[in-house]
Amino acid sequence: MSVAADSDLRPAAELRAQRFAPHEAGDNRTQDAELHRTALHEAGFAEVAEVWRHRSDAVRMAIR
């Protein structure tokens, strides 16, 4: 049975689909990286750097 078919889990599955649908349409690695960098700057971090990457996984470091 899928998560979306479960009446208790359906609301959470629908919310996840709304939140992540724009990111699941193709290869958005560059867009995602820029999105996170911008979000960190908007949250008040003065310095943001990517400190590790392996394929589509990455770690960012941010300093206030």
PDB file of N, H, CA, C and O in Angstrom:
ATOM      1  N   MET A   1       0.841  -1.170   0.000  1.00  0.00           N
ATOM      2  CA  MET A   1       0.000   0.000   0.000  1.00  0.00           C
ATOM      3  C   MET A   1       0.893   1.242   0.000  1.00  0.00           C
ATOM      4  O   MET A   1       1.909   1.282   0.694  1.00  0.00           O
ATOM      5  N   SER A   2       0.513   2.241  -0.772  1.00  0.00           N
ATOM      6  H   SER A   2      -0.312   2.208  -1.336  1.00  0.00           H
ATOM      7  CA  SER A   2       1.299   3.470  -0.816  1.00  0.00           C
ATOM      8  C   SER A   2       0.911   4.390   0.339  1.00  0.00           C
ATOM      9  O   SER A   2      -0.165   4.258   0.922  1.00  0.00           O
ATOM     10  N   VAL A   3       1.794   5.308   0.654  1.00  0.00           N
ATOM     11  H   VAL A   3       2.668   5.416   0.181  1.00  0.00           H
ATOM     12  CA  VAL A   3       1.528   6.274   1.726  1.00  0.00           C
ATOM     13  C   VAL A   3       0.298   7.103   1.388  1.00  0.00           C
ATOM     14  O   VAL A   3      -0.536   7.351   2.260  1.00  0.00           O
ATOM     15  N   ALA A   4       0.171   7.537   0.136  1.00  0.00           N
ATOM     16  H   ALA A   4       0.848   7.335  -0.572  1.00  0.00           H
ATOM     17  CA  ALA A   4      -0.957   8.369  -0.278  1.00  0.00           C
ATOM     18  C   ALA A   4      -2.291   7.626  -0.170  1.00  0.00           C
ATOM     19  O   ALA A   4      -3.339   8.260  -0.050  1.00  0.00           O
ATOM     20  N   ALA A   5      -2.263   6.296  -0.210  1.00  0.00           N
ATOM     21  H   ALA A   5      -1.411   5.781  -0.307  1.00  0.00           H
ATOM     22  CA  ALA A   5      -3.498   5.519  -0.104  1.00  0.00           C
ATOM     23  C   ALA A   5      -3.944   5.339   1.341  1.00  0.00           C
ATOM     24  O   ALA A   5      -5.099   4.989   1.584  1.00  0.00           O
ATOM     25  N   ASP A   6      -3.067   5.567   2.294  1.00  0.00           N
ATOM     26  H   ASP A   6      -2.129   5.851   2.096  1.00  0.00           H
ATOM     27  CA  ASP A   6      -3.393   5.427   3.713  1.00  0.00           C
ATOM     28  C   ASP A   6      -4.104   6.687   4.189  1.00  0.00           C
ATOM     29  O   ASP A   6      -3.562   7.785   4.063  1.00  0.00           O
ATOM     30  N   SER A   7      -5.308   6.547   4.734  1.00  0.00           N
ATOM     31  H   SER A   7      -5.749   5.656   4.837  1.00  0.00           H
ATOM     32  CA  SER A   7      -6.100   7.718   5.130  1.00  0.00           C
ATOM     33  C   SER A   7      -5.420   8.555   6.212  1.00  0.00           C
ATOM     34  O   SER A   7      -5.619   9.769   6.259  1.00  0.00           O
ATOM     35  N   ASP A   8      -4.631   7.938   7.071  1.00  0.00           N
ATOM     36  H   ASP A   8      -4.470   6.952   7.033  1.00  0.00           H
ATOM     37  CA  ASP A   8      -3.940   8.690   8.130  1.00  0.00           C
ATOM     38  C   ASP A   8      -2.726   9.452   7.589  1.00  0.00           C
ATOM     39  O   ASP A   8      -2.393  10.527   8.088  1.00  0.00           O
ATOM     40  N   LEU A   9      -2.079   8.903   6.590  1.00  0.00           N
ATOM     41  H   LEU A   9      -2.350   8.030   6.185  1.00  0.00           H
ATOM     42  CA  LEU A   9      -0.857   9.507   6.058  1.00  0.00           C
ATOM     43  C   LEU A   9      -1.093  10.386   4.833  1.00  0.00           C
ATOM     44  O   LEU A   9      -0.200  11.136   4.438  1.00  0.00           O
ATOM     45  N   ARG A  10      -2.272  10.310   4.227  1.00  0.00           N
ATOM     46  H   ARG A  10      -2.998   9.701   4.548  1.00  0.00           H
ATOM     47  CA  ARG A  10      -2.555  11.060   3.006  1.00  0.00           C
ATOM     48  C   ARG A  10      -2.303  12.559   3.150  1.00  0.00           C
ATOM     49  O   ARG A  10      -1.681  13.138   2.259  1.00  0.00           O
ATOM     50  N   PRO A  11      -2.758  13.233   4.237  1.00  0.00           N
ATOM     51  CA  PRO A  11      -2.492  14.678   4.345  1.00  0.00           C
ATOM     52  C   PRO A  11      -0.997  15.015   4.320  1.00  0.00           C
ATOM     53  O   PRO A  11      -0.594  15.991   3.687  1.00  0.00           O
ATOM     54  N   ALA A  12      -0.192  14.228   4.992  1.00  0.00           N
ATOM     55  H   ALA A  12      -0.519  13.435   5.506  1.00  0.00           H
ATOM     56  CA  ALA A  12       1.255  14.475   5.000  1.00  0.00           C
ATOM     57  C   ALA A  12       1.848  14.230   3.611  1.00  0.00           C
ATOM     58  O   ALA A  12       2.729  14.974   3.181  1.00  0.00           O
ATOM     59  N   ALA A  13       1.381  13.211   2.913  1.00  0.00           N
ATOM     60  H   ALA A  13       0.665  12.607   3.263  1.00  0.00           H
ATOM     61  CA  ALA A  13       1.874  12.918   1.568  1.00  0.00           C
ATOM     62  C   ALA A  13       1.508  14.042   0.603  1.00  0.00           C
ATOM     63  O   ALA A  13       2.314  14.418  -0.248  1.00  0.00           O
ATOM     64  N   GLU A  14       0.294  14.579   0.735  1.00  0.00           N
ATOM     65  H   GLU A  14      -0.360  14.274   1.427  1.00  0.00           H
ATOM     66  CA  GLU A  14      -0.126  15.684  -0.133  1.00  0.00           C
ATOM     67  C   GLU A  14       0.695  16.944   0.152  1.00  0.00           C
ATOM     68  O   GLU A  14       1.083  17.655  -0.775  1.00  0.00           O
ATOM     69  N   LEU A  15       0.955  17.218   1.419  1.00  0.00           N
ATOM     70  H   LEU A  15       0.639  16.641   2.172  1.00  0.00           H
ATOM     71  CA  LEU A  15       1.765  18.384   1.784  1.00  0.00           C
ATOM     72  C   LEU A  15       3.184  18.244   1.233  1.00  0.00           C
ATOM     73  O   LEU A  15       3.749  19.206   0.713  1.00  0.00           O
ATOM     74  N   ARG A  16       3.753  17.054   1.345  1.00  0.00           N
ATOM     75  H   ARG A  16       3.294  16.272   1.766  1.00  0.00           H
ATOM     76  CA  ARG A  16       5.098  16.827   0.802  1.00  0.00           C
ATOM     77  C   ARG A  16       5.109  17.043  -0.706  1.00  0.00           C
ATOM     78  O   ARG A  16       6.032  17.656  -1.242  1.00  0.00           O
ATOM     79  N   ALA A  17       4.090  16.544  -1.388  1.00  0.00           N
ATOM     80  H   ALA A  17       3.340  16.046  -0.953  1.00  0.00           H
ATOM     81  CA  ALA A  17       4.020  16.710  -2.839  1.00  0.00           C
ATOM     82  C   ALA A  17       3.955  18.183  -3.222  1.00  0.00           C
ATOM     83  O   ALA A  17       4.584  18.594  -4.197  1.00  0.00           O
ATOM     84  N   GLN A  18       3.207  18.977  -2.473  1.00  0.00           N
ATOM     85  H   GLN A  18       2.695  18.643  -1.681  1.00  0.00           H
ATOM     86  CA  GLN A  18       3.126  20.414  -2.749  1.00  0.00           C
ATOM     87  C   GLN A  18       4.466  21.094  -2.537  1.00  0.00           C
ATOM     88  O   GLN A  18       4.881  21.916  -3.354  1.00  0.00           O
ATOM     89  N   ARG A  19       5.135  20.765  -1.466  1.00  0.00           N
ATOM     90  H   ARG A  19       4.798  20.097  -0.803  1.00  0.00           H
ATOM     91  CA  ARG A  19       6.398  21.421  -1.126  1.00  0.00           C
ATOM     92  C   ARG A  19       7.539  21.057  -2.063  1.00  0.00           C
ATOM     93  O   ARG A  19       8.362  21.910  -2.395  1.00  0.00           O
ATOM     94  N   PHE A  20       7.597  19.811  -2.491  1.00  0.00           N
ATOM     95  H   PHE A  20       6.928  19.118  -2.221  1.00  0.00           H
ATOM     96  CA  PHE A  20       8.755  19.344  -3.231  1.00  0.00           C
ATOM     97  C   PHE A  20       8.520  19.153  -4.722  1.00  0.00           C
ATOM     98  O   PHE A  20       9.471  18.857  -5.446  1.00  0.00           O
ATOM     99  N   ALA A  21       7.312  19.309  -5.205  1.00  0.00           N
ATOM    100  H   ALA A  21       6.539  19.550  -4.617  1.00  0.00           H
ATOM    101  CA  ALA A  21       7.030  19.111  -6.628  1.00  0.00           C
ATOM    102  C   ALA A  21       7.921  19.958  -7.531  1.00  0.00           C
ATOM    103  O   ALA A  21       8.431  19.433  -8.521  1.00  0.00           O
ATOM    104  N   PRO A  22       8.138  21.260  -7.235  1.00  0.00           N
ATOM    105  CA  PRO A  22       9.008  22.041  -8.120  1.00  0.00           C
ATOM    106  C   PRO A  22      10.438  21.505  -8.189  1.00  0.00           C
ATOM    107  O   PRO A  22      11.112  21.694  -9.201  1.00  0.00           O
ATOM    108  N   HIS A  23      10.909  20.848  -7.142  1.00  0.00           N
ATOM    109  H   HIS A  23      10.361  20.694  -6.319  1.00  0.00           H
ATOM    110  CA  HIS A  23      12.285  20.353  -7.085  1.00  0.00           C
ATOM    111  C   HIS A  23      12.443  18.985  -7.716  1.00  0.00           C
ATOM    112  O   HIS A  23      13.561  18.568  -8.017  1.00  0.00           O
ATOM    113  N   GLU A  24      11.336  18.277  -7.922  1.00  0.00           N
ATOM    114  H   GLU A  24      10.427  18.616  -7.677  1.00  0.00           H
ATOM    115  CA  GLU A  24      11.424  16.923  -8.450  1.00  0.00           C
ATOM    116  C   GLU A  24      11.267  16.873  -9.956  1.00  0.00           C
ATOM    117  O   GLU A  24      11.333  15.792 -10.540  1.00  0.00           O
ATOM    118  N   ALA A  25      11.065  17.998 -10.595  1.00  0.00           N
ATOM    119  H   ALA A  25      11.012  18.876 -10.120  1.00  0.00           H
ATOM    120  CA  ALA A  25      10.882  18.045 -12.045  1.00  0.00           C
ATOM    121  C   ALA A  25      12.235  18.218 -12.730  1.00  0.00           C
ATOM    122  O   ALA A  25      12.601  19.331 -13.108  1.00  0.00           O
ATOM    123  N   GLY A  26      12.964  17.143 -12.889  1.00  0.00           N
ATOM    124  H   GLY A  26      12.666  16.239 -12.582  1.00  0.00           H
ATOM    125  CA  GLY A  26      14.248  17.206 -13.592  1.00  0.00           C
ATOM    126  C   GLY A  26      15.419  17.393 -12.653  1.00  0.00           C
ATOM    127  O   GLY A  26      15.303  17.229 -11.439  1.00  0.00           O
ATOM    128  N   ASP A  27      16.548  17.739 -13.242  1.00  0.00           N
ATOM    129  H   ASP A  27      16.642  17.873 -14.229  1.00  0.00           H
ATOM    130  CA  ASP A  27      17.790  17.898 -12.499  1.00  0.00           C
ATOM    131  C   ASP A  27      17.928  19.353 -12.059  1.00  0.00           C
ATOM    132  O   ASP A  27      18.242  20.222 -12.872  1.00  0.00           O
ATOM    133  N   ASN A  28      17.698  19.615 -10.792  1.00  0.00           N
ATOM    134  H   ASN A  28      17.443  18.909 -10.132  1.00  0.00           H
ATOM    135  CA  ASN A  28      17.718  20.982 -10.270  1.00  0.00           C
ATOM    136  C   ASN A  28      18.886  21.233  -9.329  1.00  0.00           C
ATOM    137  O   ASN A  28      18.794  22.102  -8.463  1.00  0.00           O
ATOM    138  N   ARG A  29      19.976  20.498  -9.475  1.00  0.00           N
ATOM    139  H   ARG A  29      20.051  19.792 -10.179  1.00  0.00           H
ATOM    140  CA  ARG A  29      21.082  20.655  -8.529  1.00  0.00           C
ATOM    141  C   ARG A  29      21.583  22.089  -8.458  1.00  0.00           C
ATOM    142  O   ARG A  29      21.796  22.614  -7.366  1.00  0.00           O
ATOM    143  N   THR A  30      21.774  22.723  -9.596  1.00  0.00           N
ATOM    144  H   THR A  30      21.601  22.297 -10.484  1.00  0.00           H
ATOM    145  CA  THR A  30      22.263  24.103  -9.584  1.00  0.00           C
ATOM    146  C   THR A  30      21.220  25.030  -8.978  1.00  0.00           C
ATOM    147  O   THR A  30      21.547  25.894  -8.164  1.00  0.00           O
ATOM    148  N   GLN A  31      19.971  24.850  -9.372  1.00  0.00           N
ATOM    149  H   GLN A  31      19.706  24.149 -10.033  1.00  0.00           H
ATOM    150  CA  GLN A  31      18.893  25.676  -8.825  1.00  0.00           C
ATOM    151  C   GLN A  31      18.783  25.471  -7.315  1.00  0.00           C
ATOM    152  O   GLN A  31      18.649  26.444  -6.573  1.00  0.00           O
ATOM    153  N   ASP A  32      18.836  24.231  -6.851  1.00  0.00           N
ATOM    154  H   ASP A  32      18.944  23.440  -7.454  1.00  0.00           H
ATOM    155  CA  ASP A  32      18.742  23.958  -5.427  1.00  0.00           C
ATOM    156  C   ASP A  32      19.892  24.594  -4.664  1.00  0.00           C
ATOM    157  O   ASP A  32      19.684  25.152  -3.587  1.00  0.00           O
ATOM    158  N   ALA A  33      21.088  24.518  -5.200  1.00  0.00           N
ATOM    159  H   ALA A  33      21.256  24.065  -6.076  1.00  0.00           H
ATOM    160  CA  ALA A  33      22.245  25.106  -4.535  1.00  0.00           C
ATOM    161  C   ALA A  33      22.056  26.609  -4.393  1.00  0.00           C
ATOM    162  O   ALA A  33      22.326  27.169  -3.330  1.00  0.00           O
ATOM    163  N   GLU A  34      21.604  27.258  -5.435  1.00  0.00           N
ATOM    164  H   GLU A  34      21.385  26.803  -6.298  1.00  0.00           H
ATOM    165  CA  GLU A  34      21.370  28.703  -5.385  1.00  0.00           C
ATOM    166  C   GLU A  34      20.216  29.038  -4.449  1.00  0.00           C
ATOM    167  O   GLU A  34      20.274  30.026  -3.719  1.00  0.00           O
ATOM    168  N   LEU A  35      19.185  28.230  -4.469  1.00  0.00           N
ATOM    169  H   LEU A  35      19.138  27.427  -5.063  1.00  0.00           H
ATOM    170  CA  LEU A  35      18.041  28.424  -3.579  1.00  0.00           C
ATOM    171  C   LEU A  35      18.479  28.394  -2.118  1.00  0.00           C
ATOM    172  O   LEU A  35      18.082  29.254  -1.332  1.00  0.00           O
ATOM    173  N   HIS A  36      19.295  27.408  -1.755  1.00  0.00           N
ATOM    174  H   HIS A  36      19.617  26.709  -2.394  1.00  0.00           H
ATOM    175  CA  HIS A  36      19.755  27.288  -0.369  1.00  0.00           C
ATOM    176  C   HIS A  36      20.712  28.417   0.002  1.00  0.00           C
ATOM    177  O   HIS A  36      20.642  28.942   1.113  1.00  0.00           O
ATOM    178  N   ARG A  37      21.603  28.799  -0.911  1.00  0.00           N
ATOM    179  H   ARG A  37      21.659  28.373  -1.814  1.00  0.00           H
ATOM    180  CA  ARG A  37      22.520  29.905  -0.639  1.00  0.00           C
ATOM    181  C   ARG A  37      21.732  31.185  -0.382  1.00  0.00           C
ATOM    182  O   ARG A  37      22.010  31.905   0.578  1.00  0.00           O
ATOM    183  N   THR A  38      20.764  31.466  -1.224  1.00  0.00           N
ATOM    184  H   THR A  38      20.538  30.881  -2.003  1.00  0.00           H
ATOM    185  CA  THR A  38      19.934  32.667  -1.068  1.00  0.00           C
ATOM    186  C   THR A  38      19.150  32.618   0.236  1.00  0.00           C
ATOM    187  O   THR A  38      19.075  33.616   0.952  1.00  0.00           O
ATOM    188  N   ALA A  39      18.571  31.473   0.548  1.00  0.00           N
ATOM    189  H   ALA A  39      18.633  30.662  -0.034  1.00  0.00           H
ATOM    190  CA  ALA A  39      17.791  31.337   1.780  1.00  0.00           C
ATOM    191  C   ALA A  39      18.654  31.571   3.013  1.00  0.00           C
ATOM    192  O   ALA A  39      18.208  32.201   3.972  1.00  0.00           O
ATOM    193  N   LEU A  40      19.883  31.071   2.993  1.00  0.00           N
ATOM    194  H   LEU A  40      20.245  30.560   2.214  1.00  0.00           H
ATOM    195  CA  LEU A  40      20.780  31.284   4.132  1.00  0.00           C
ATOM    196  C   LEU A  40      21.152  32.760   4.270  1.00  0.00           C
ATOM    197  O   LEU A  40      21.197  33.285   5.383  1.00  0.00           O
ATOM    198  N   HIS A  41      21.416  33.428   3.157  1.00  0.00           N
ATOM    199  H   HIS A  41      21.379  33.002   2.253  1.00  0.00           H
ATOM    200  CA  HIS A  41      21.716  34.865   3.209  1.00  0.00           C
ATOM    201  C   HIS A  41      20.509  35.639   3.732  1.00  0.00           C
ATOM    202  O   HIS A  41      20.660  36.544   4.552  1.00  0.00           O
ATOM    203  N   GLU A  42      19.311  35.286   3.262  1.00  0.00           N
ATOM    204  H   GLU A  42      19.189  34.551   2.596  1.00  0.00           H
ATOM    205  CA  GLU A  42      18.095  35.968   3.717  1.00  0.00           C
ATOM    206  C   GLU A  42      17.823  35.715   5.195  1.00  0.00           C
ATOM    207  O   GLU A  42      17.179  36.528   5.858  1.00  0.00           O
ATOM    208  N   ALA A  43      18.309  34.595   5.712  1.00  0.00           N
ATOM    209  H   ALA A  43      18.832  33.934   5.173  1.00  0.00           H
ATOM    210  CA  ALA A  43      18.130  34.266   7.127  1.00  0.00           C
ATOM    211  C   ALA A  43      19.164  34.962   8.010  1.00  0.00           C
ATOM    212  O   ALA A  43      19.159  34.789   9.229  1.00  0.00           O
ATOM    213  N   GLY A  44      20.052  35.748   7.395  1.00  0.00           N
ATOM    214  H   GLY A  44      20.056  35.888   6.405  1.00  0.00           H
ATOM    215  CA  GLY A  44      20.994  36.529   8.174  1.00  0.00           C
ATOM    216  C   GLY A  44      22.417  36.016   8.209  1.00  0.00           C
ATOM    217  O   GLY A  44      23.245  36.552   8.945  1.00  0.00           O
ATOM    218  N   PHE A  45      22.720  34.992   7.433  1.00  0.00           N
ATOM    219  H   PHE A  45      22.047  34.557   6.835  1.00  0.00           H
ATOM    220  CA  PHE A  45      24.086  34.481   7.409  1.00  0.00           C
ATOM    221  C   PHE A  45      24.915  35.313   6.438  1.00  0.00           C
ATOM    222  O   PHE A  45      24.528  35.498   5.284  1.00  0.00           O
ATOM    223  N   ALA A  46      26.046  35.809   6.904  1.00  0.00           N
ATOM    224  H   ALA A  46      26.360  35.659   7.841  1.00  0.00           H
ATOM    225  CA  ALA A  46      26.897  36.681   6.090  1.00  0.00           C
ATOM    226  C   ALA A  46      27.741  35.894   5.094  1.00  0.00           C
ATOM    227  O   ALA A  46      27.971  36.354   3.975  1.00  0.00           O
ATOM    228  N   GLU A  47      28.201  34.718   5.492  1.00  0.00           N
ATOM    229  H   GLU A  47      28.014  34.345   6.401  1.00  0.00           H
ATOM    230  CA  GLU A  47      29.043  33.901   4.625  1.00  0.00           C
ATOM    231  C   GLU A  47      28.397  32.537   4.428  1.00  0.00           C
ATOM    232  O   GLU A  47      27.949  31.909   5.387  1.00  0.00           O
ATOM    233  N   VAL A  48      28.351  32.087   3.185  1.00  0.00           N
ATOM    234  H   VAL A  48      28.715  32.597   2.406  1.00  0.00           H
ATOM    235  CA  VAL A  48      27.798  30.774   2.855  1.00  0.00           C
ATOM    236  C   VAL A  48      28.751  30.114   1.871  1.00  0.00           C
ATOM    237  O   VAL A  48      29.129  30.713   0.865  1.00  0.00           O
ATOM    238  N   ALA A  49      29.140  28.875   2.166  1.00  0.00           N
ATOM    239  H   ALA A  49      28.833  28.388   2.984  1.00  0.00           H
ATOM    240  CA  ALA A  49      30.060  28.165   1.269  1.00  0.00           C
ATOM    241  C   ALA A  49      29.674  26.696   1.187  1.00  0.00           C
ATOM    242  O   ALA A  49      29.182  26.116   2.155  1.00  0.00           O
ATOM    243  N   GLU A  50      29.900  26.105   0.033  1.00  0.00           N
ATOM    244  H   GLU A  50      30.300  26.576  -0.754  1.00  0.00           H
ATOM    245  CA  GLU A  50      29.734  24.670  -0.127  1.00  0.00           C
ATOM    246  C   GLU A  50      31.058  24.031   0.278  1.00  0.00           C
ATOM    247  O   GLU A  50      32.092  24.312  -0.329  1.00  0.00           O
ATOM    248  N   VAL A  51      31.037  23.184   1.286  1.00  0.00           N
ATOM    249  H   VAL A  51      30.198  22.956   1.779  1.00  0.00           H
ATOM    250  CA  VAL A  51      32.280  22.611   1.800  1.00  0.00           C
ATOM    251  C   VAL A  51      32.482  21.160   1.387  1.00  0.00           C
ATOM    252  O   VAL A  51      33.570  20.610   1.561  1.00  0.00           O
ATOM    253  N   TRP A  52      31.446  20.538   0.844  1.00  0.00           N
ATOM    254  H   TRP A  52      30.562  20.984   0.703  1.00  0.00           H
ATOM    255  CA  TRP A  52      31.568  19.155   0.398  1.00  0.00           C
ATOM    256  C   TRP A  52      30.492  18.867  -0.624  1.00  0.00           C
ATOM    257  O   TRP A  52      29.367  19.349  -0.491  1.00  0.00           O
ATOM    258  N   ARG A  53      30.821  18.079  -1.657  1.00  0.00           N
ATOM    259  H   ARG A  53      31.734  17.687  -1.766  1.00  0.00           H
ATOM    260  CA  ARG A  53      29.832  17.655  -2.654  1.00  0.00           C
ATOM    261  C   ARG A  53      30.213  16.279  -3.167  1.00  0.00           C
ATOM    262  O   ARG A  53      31.382  15.988  -3.420  1.00  0.00           O
ATOM    263  N   HIS A  54      29.207  15.448  -3.314  1.00  0.00           N
ATOM    264  H   HIS A  54      28.257  15.685  -3.108  1.00  0.00           H
ATOM    265  CA  HIS A  54      29.346  14.155  -3.977  1.00  0.00           C
ATOM    266  C   HIS A  54      28.103  13.973  -4.830  1.00  0.00           C
ATOM    267  O   HIS A  54      27.015  13.708  -4.319  1.00  0.00           O
ATOM    268  N   ARG A  55      28.276  14.118  -6.121  1.00  0.00           N
ATOM    269  H   ARG A  55      29.160  14.334  -6.536  1.00  0.00           H
ATOM    270  CA  ARG A  55      27.173  14.063  -7.081  1.00  0.00           C
ATOM    271  C   ARG A  55      26.126  15.103  -6.718  1.00  0.00           C
ATOM    272  O   ARG A  55      26.419  16.298  -6.755  1.00  0.00           O
ATOM    273  N   SER A  56      24.910  14.687  -6.367  1.00  0.00           N
ATOM    274  H   SER A  56      24.671  13.716  -6.337  1.00  0.00           H
ATOM    275  CA  SER A  56      23.861  15.670  -6.080  1.00  0.00           C
ATOM    276  C   SER A  56      23.742  15.993  -4.594  1.00  0.00           C
ATOM    277  O   SER A  56      22.896  16.800  -4.210  1.00  0.00           O
ATOM    278  N   ASP A  57      24.570  15.382  -3.754  1.00  0.00           N
ATOM    279  H   ASP A  57      25.257  14.726  -4.066  1.00  0.00           H
ATOM    280  CA  ASP A  57      24.552  15.673  -2.322  1.00  0.00           C
ATOM    281  C   ASP A  57      25.607  16.724  -2.000  1.00  0.00           C
ATOM    282  O   ASP A  57      26.710  16.697  -2.546  1.00  0.00           O
ATOM    283  N   ALA A  58      25.261  17.647  -1.112  1.00  0.00           N
ATOM    284  H   ALA A  58      24.365  17.668  -0.668  1.00  0.00           H
ATOM    285  CA  ALA A  58      26.217  18.691  -0.766  1.00  0.00           C
ATOM    286  C   ALA A  58      26.000  19.133   0.678  1.00  0.00           C
ATOM    287  O   ALA A  58      24.913  18.993   1.238  1.00  0.00           O
ATOM    288  N   VAL A  59      27.063  19.665   1.255  1.00  0.00           N
ATOM    289  H   VAL A  59      27.946  19.779   0.799  1.00  0.00           H
ATOM    290  CA  VAL A  59      27.011  20.255   2.599  1.00  0.00           C
ATOM    291  C   VAL A  59      27.408  21.708   2.468  1.00  0.00           C
ATOM    292  O   VAL A  59      28.413  22.034   1.837  1.00  0.00           O
ATOM    293  N   ARG A  60      26.620  22.576   3.064  1.00  0.00           N
ATOM    294  H   ARG A  60      25.803  22.312   3.577  1.00  0.00           H
ATOM    295  CA  ARG A  60      26.927  24.007   3.059  1.00  0.00           C
ATOM    296  C   ARG A  60      27.250  24.436   4.481  1.00  0.00           C
ATOM    297  O   ARG A  60      26.705  23.914   5.453  1.00  0.00           O
ATOM    298  N   MET A  61      28.142  25.392   4.569  1.00  0.00           N
ATOM    299  H   MET A  61      28.585  25.816   3.779  1.00  0.00           H
ATOM    300  CA  MET A  61      28.496  25.986   5.859  1.00  0.00           C
ATOM    301  C   MET A  61      28.108  27.464   5.790  1.00  0.00           C
ATOM    302  O   MET A  61      28.364  28.146   4.798  1.00  0.00           O
ATOM    303  N   ALA A  62      27.486  27.936   6.866  1.00  0.00           N
ATOM    304  H   ALA A  62      27.279  27.382   7.673  1.00  0.00           H
ATOM    305  CA  ALA A  62      27.076  29.337   6.895  1.00  0.00           C
ATOM    306  C   ALA A  62      27.509  29.973   8.220  1.00  0.00           C
ATOM    307  O   ALA A  62      27.405  29.357   9.281  1.00  0.00           O
ATOM    308  N   ILE A  63      27.987  31.194   8.139  1.00  0.00           N
ATOM    309  H   ILE A  63      28.071  31.694   7.278  1.00  0.00           H
ATOM    310  CA  ILE A  63      28.457  31.923   9.327  1.00  0.00           C
ATOM    311  C   ILE A  63      27.686  33.219   9.428  1.00  0.00           C
ATOM    312  O   ILE A  63      27.566  33.962   8.453  1.00  0.00           O
ATOM    313  N   ARG A  64      27.159  33.491  10.624  1.00  0.00           N
ATOM    314  H   ARG A  64      27.257  32.888  11.416  1.00  0.00           H
ATOM    315  CA  ARG A  64      26.433  34.746  10.848  1.00  0.00           C
ATOM    316  C   ARG A  64      27.381  35.885  11.000  1.00  0.00           C
ATOM    317  O   ARG A  64      26.954  37.022  11.195  1.00  0.00           O
TER     318      ARG A  64
END
